[in-house]
Amino acid sequence: MWLFVFAAAFWLIYDQAGSVLNLFAAEDTNREVAGFTFPASWLQSVNPVLIIIGAPLFALLWLRLGHRVSTPVKFAVGLVLNGLSFVLMAAAARAAVGGDLVSPWWLVAVYAIQVAGELSLSPVGLSATTKLAPVKYASQMMGLWFLATAVGDAIGGQVARLADTWSQPVYFLTFGLASAALGLGAVMFARQIRALMAGIH
């Protein structure tokens, strides 16, 4: 249950890349290179490219750390990094106040932080779900794991409406700090959550 809540909270922010962040790319980002203005949608390719690059590195990291870093702590890392990405977006949005266009490197940095968070949470969550699920209900539990993404995206879609009424710096900072705070809370209760996992890592 706790991992489900953490995952839903993670995707709530992470999957705004295709909505709020893409609008920022289109409206507030300088996309001109050598006289050519590239489409804002091109920045959406940064995320999958970084995942392809980062996945083997994180796989190696988790293998080397072994059981020294528990699943709840990895989830907490994902939430904190997700939050920090929105704190950085708040800085980018503040730089764009007044109509100034900011460098696309702001978004590249945000996506890089988010990818690090995803690689701390998503594959770890898939693994934990298969291990924690009762044998007879493994498939159903995997469905519940993906339901966390759906729940996060559904709430995130409603939350994104606030970007139209709040200033961008306030919007990004509020949800960035909330995600980071939830991540820190996950760290504080990591031992209790790990006990509920009954020795499963």
PyMOL commands that set and color helices and strands:
alter all, ss='L'
color gray80, all
select helices_A, chain A and resi 2-18+20-28+40-68+71-95+105-132+135-164+168-188+190-196
alter helices_A, ss='H'
color red, helices_A
select strands_A, chain A and resi 32-33+36-37
alter strands_A, ss='S'
color yellow, strands_A
deselect
rebuild
show_as cartoon
